[in-house]
Amino acid sequence: MSRLITILLLLITCSASASIVSEQRVPARYMQTTEDADIWAQVGDKVVTVGNIRAGQIIAVVPGAEDYYAFRFGFGSGFIDKGHLGLVSGNQRVEDSLGDLNKPLSNQNLITWQDTPLYNAPDVTSEPFGTLAENLRYPIIDKLKDRLNQTWFQIRIGNRLAWVSSLDAQEDNGIPVLTYHHILRDEENTRFRHTSTTTSVRAFTNQMTWLRDQGYTTLSMYQLEGYVRNRMNLPARSVVITFDDGLKSVSRYAWPILRAYNFKATAFIISSRIKLKPQPWDPKTLQFMSVSELYDISDVFDVQSHTHFLHRVDDAMHPILLSRNYHNLLFDFKRSRRALAQFNPHVLYLAYPFGVYDDKAVKAANDAGFHLAVTTVRGKVKPGDNPFLLKRLYVLRTDSLEAMSRLISNQPQG
């Protein structure tokens, strides 16, 4: 059995390990690395090498299964081979001269694009603690400027404080949540060519190919919630793909493309428009998926709510959600969750119709049992954001891959 499989089994059998380490239900003991030691952790839904700790470093660990100790790593647990640890030598002990180990996190992360050095003090001449691997998001405790006006990030690993130079890592500017609706082949798109919410099969294929080639991980809404609420370690190259409405073109075109790349996505479904049987394909009309089509795409798409009857406008072309009272909204939201439960027993996320919302819609979404809600306000999602006002991004059919790169890269959005 490979080492990574062993660690994966350890994660499964010790599912409470993160809370054990963080809450100290099992007493932690300080041990010292006897040699440079690789460390592993679950990042997203994979167990990966997340860096190493240099020889002679002291960390707090708790007993793990088989050949590993567990320790606090970000929002979960890391694992280190027991053979790399020994008793703390001499009279050494952890002197926490860098700050309070119980200091709360700052709702900010750093991002690593390459193997990133960790130091025991905010000074490149200080003793090295180890490295963080590339493609990680890691929670920050604090930031400071040194005497040369260089920014340093303070982090916590295994109940030890360490420092990362901003020359080696970036501050996290959020995860992009991409929004799509309709998708058609160029030659059959005679009606929706000038509709911004309609993309082409060619453009979508190119965009997904670019994400794959750049090494992006596609996240579920459950993982996005873990990010917003500071509960989950995720890769630096992360993106969420969403499709609103539940149109038939999603199952016809988007599904096979995403499946070919082993990507995951979220389908926000208008539950009252689900068809009992598949409709003959007609690219000149907006057709909605059937019950069987929604079941078919479930290997790629996670079904979530786009309301039941609220995706409509009034005679003045205003979204009716804004004119409905709280009780009407609450009833609709709950009805949508019940209707979609046949496809997914965990309907926990909502996309507001047309992206609009008001105070009563936010309250109703919360009271109906949703955990998050997304809008069409432009921007990325960051830890600590209002979970019922999350932003998203559009990548248009006419956008170049360079424009897409700028949009989803780790740069502040204007």
N, C-alpha and C positions, 0 to 999 in steps of 0.2 A: 504494500500500500504506500503510495507516495506521501511525502511530507505534507503537501497542500491538502490532500484528501484527509489525512489524519487531523489536521487543524480544522478542516471543515466539519468533521464529525465532532470535534471538540466544541465548536461553536454551536452545533445543534444540540448536543447533549448537555451543554452548560449554557442554555439560552439566557439565563439570568446573570451571566458572568459580568456584563457591563455594570449592572446595578450592584453586584457583589463588590466589584472593585471600587466603584464610585461611592457607594454608601457604606463600605467597610463592614458588611454583614459578616464576612469572613475576615478575621484579623490579617492585615497585611504585614509582611516582614520585609525589612530592607536587606537586599543582597547585592553583591558586587559582581560585575562582569569580569570573568577571568581571561577573556579574549574578545576581540571584536566579534559581535554577535548580530546576525540578521534577525529582524523582527517581522511578524505578520499581523494582519488584521483584516476584518471584513470591511470592504469599501464598496458601497452599493450592494450588489448581490454576489460579489466575488470575493474570495480570499486571496490576497495578494501580498507580496513582499512590500512593506511600507518604509523600509529604511534599515538602519543598523545603529547599534550603540557601541561606542568604543570601549576597549578594555579598561578596567579600573573604575567604571562608573557605577554609582549606587542608585538602585531603583527599588520601589516598593512593589512586591509581587504577592499574589495569592496562589494557593495550590491549584493546579489544573490537572486534567486527566492525562494519563500516559506520561509522555516525556516533556511536558510543557508547563511553564508557569504563565499566569495571566497578569496583566497590568493595565492600568488606565491609559487608553490611547484615544485622544479626541473625545468623541461622543460614544465610544464603545470600549472594547477590550482589545489589547494587543497580546501577542503570544511570543514567548522566547523559549528556546530549548534549554531545559534544565542543566544540560551539560556545560552551558556557557556561564553558569552562575556559581558563586561560592559564598562562603561567609565573609562578612565585611572584615577586612584585614586590620590588625592592630586596634588602635583606639579610634579609628575613623568613624565618623557619623555624618549624617547629612546636616550641614549648616545652611539653613535657608536664608542666605543673605540677599536673595533677589526679590523678596516680597512674600506676601501671605499666600500659602498654598491653598487656602480656602477662599481666596478672592474670586468673585464670580466672573464668568466669561463676559466678553464685551459685546456680544452679538455680531462679531466680525470674524472673518476667516482670513488666512493667507492662502495663496495658491502657489503650488510648486510646478514648474515646467521642466525641471531637471533635478537631478540629485542635489539636495540642498543642505549645506553644512549647518549643524547646530552647535552653539557655543554655550559655555557655562556662565558667560558674562557678556554684556553688550559691547564686545570688543573683539576684533578679528585675531588679536594676539592672545586671547584667553584660551584656556584648555578646551579642546573640542569635545563635545558630548557625543556626537554621532551625526547621522544624516537622516533627512526625510527623503523618501523616493519621489520621483517625478510623478505628475498627474494626481496630486492630492489637494483636497481642501482640508485645512486644519484650523481649529478654533484659536483665536487670539485672546489672551488675558488683558494685555496692555500694549501700548506703544510709547516709545520715548525717543528723544533726539540725543545723540552723543555730542561731544565737544566739537566735532567737525560738522555738526548739523545733519548727520546721517540718521535715518529712522531705523529703529530696531523693533521687532515684534517679540513679545514675550509669550511663551507657550508653556504647557504642562504635559509631561510624559512620565508615567509611572511615579506620580507624586514628586517629580523633580521639575524644577523650572529650567527652561532653556531659552536661548535667544536666537533669532533668525534675522539676518540683515535684509533690509528692503532691496539691496542690490542683488540678492539671490532669489527673492520671492516677491510676488505681487499681493496687494490687498485685493480680496475678493469683491468684485462689483456685481455679483448676482448671477443667477441661472436664467438663461433665456427659455421662455415658454412660447413655442411657435404655434401660430394659429392658421388653420386651413379650413376650407368649407367644401368647395366643389372642385372637381378635377376632370378634365376632358382632353381628348386628343385634339391637336390643332385642326385637323381636317374636318372634324365633326362639330367644332365649336362655332356655330353660326349665330347663336343668340346671346351668349354670355362673354363674348370676347372682350368687351369693354367693362366687364364687372370685376372690380378689384378682388372680390372674394373667390373668383374662379381662377385656378392655375392650370397649367398644361401638364400632361403626362411627361413631356420632354423636360420641362423645367423642374418638376418634382423629382424625377429620376436623377437629374444632375445634382440637385440639392442634397438628396439622400446619399448619393455616391460621394459627394464632397464630405459630408459628415462622417461617413465610414472611413474614407481615406485619411481624414484628419484625426481619427481615433476617438471620436465622440461616443459616449455612452448615452443611450436614450433611457430616461427615467420614467417611472410610473408616477402618478399623482400621490401614491402612498409614500414614495421616496421623497417627493417634493415636500410633502407635509413634514417628514422627518427633518428635512433641511430647514424649513421655516421655523420649526419649533426646537431646533438645536438638539436633535436626537439621533442623528445618523451621519456616519462618515461617507462622503461621496467623492467621486473623481473630480479633478479640475475640469476636464473636458466633458461636461454634462449638458444635456439639452432635453427638454420635454416637448413632445410632438402632440398637438391636439387637433381634432377635427370637430367642428360644430355642426349641429343639425341632424346628422344621420342620413346623409344622401346616399343613394344607390351607387353613385360614382366612386364612393370610398371603397366599397367592397369590390367593385369591378377593376379599379386601377390602383388605388393607394395600397390596399391590402397586399397584393402579390409583390409589390416593390419592397415594402417594409419587411415582409416575411423573408424575402430573398436575402436581405441584409441582417436578418435576425434582430431587427429593431422592435421596440415596443412603443405603443401610442395609446392615446385616450380618445374615445369617441363620446362626445357630449350629445346625448340623444333627446330629441323632442318626443316624449313617450306617446303622446296621442297620435302621432303620425306614423307609427310603426305599422307596416302592412302585414296582413295575415299570410299572403303568398307573394312570391317575387313577381315584379312587374316586367313585361317585355321591355328591353332596353330602348329608350328614346332620348337621345342627347339634346333634343330641343325643349325638353321640359325638366323641371326639378322633381326627381323621383326619390322616394324614401325607401330605406332598407326594410326588408321583411323580417319576420321572426327568424326564419331559417338562415337568412344572410347574416343577421347579428350573431347567431350561434357559430356560423362558419368563421367569422373574423375574430373570434374570441381568443385564438392563439396568439394574436398580435395586439388586438385592441381591448382595452379595459373600458367597459360601458359605464358611463356616468351621466348625470342629469343636465338637461338643457330646458328643464321645466316640462309641464304636461300640456296645458292650454295657453300658456302666457306668451308664446312666441308669435305674437300678432301685433298689428297696429290698429289704431282707431281711425275714424273718418278723416281726422286731421293728420294722419300718418305719424302719430306719436305712439311709441311703444305702450301697450296697455298696462304693462307692469307698473308704470308710474301713476296710473289712475286707480289702481286697485288698493283696497285697504289691507291692513296687516293680516286679518283673518283669511281673506281670499288668497293672499300669497302663501300663507302657512298651509292652507288646505291643498293648494296646487303643488307645492314643494313636496309635501308628504305623499300625495297621490303619485307623483312622478317616481319617487323612491320605491313605492310599492309596485308600480307597473314594471320597473326595470329590475326588480329583485329576481325575476326569472332568469336573467342573464348574468347577474352579479349580486351575490348576497351582501356585498359591501359597497352600496351606493352612498358614498360619503362626500362627493365633490360636485359642485354646481358651476355651470357657466350661465351668467345672466343673459337673457334674450337681448340681442343687439348690443350686448355689453353694458346696458344701462342698469342703474340701481339707485336706490335712495335709502334713507335710514331705516324705513320699515322693511325694505327688502333684505337688508343686512341682518336685522333682528330676526325676521322670519326664517332666513337661511340657517341661522344659528339654532333657533328653536326647533326647526324641522329635523335637526340631527346631522346637518352637513358639517364637515370639518374645515373645508376650504371653499372659497368661491373665486372664480376668475372673471376679470373684466376684459375690455378691449383697450384700456388705457395703455399707452405705449411705455414699455420699460421692462426691466428684469425683476426677478423675484429675489429678495434678500432675507436673511434670517431676521426675525423680529418684525417683518411686515405684518400689517393687518391681514389675518388669514382670510378675510372675506372681501378683500379689495386687491387681489393679486393682479399684477400687470402681465401683459403678453406682448408679443411682437408678430408682425406680419412680414413674411418674405413673399414678395410679389412675383408673378410670372415673368415680369420684365426685368427683375433685379439680376444683376450679374453675380457670379460667385464671389467676386471681390467685394461687392456690396453686402452680400450675405455674411462674408467673413468679418467685415467691419461691424455688422449689426450684432452678431452673437459673440464676438471676441470679448475678452475681459477688459473692456474699456468702459468708462463712465458714459451713460446715455445722456445726450443733450436734451 
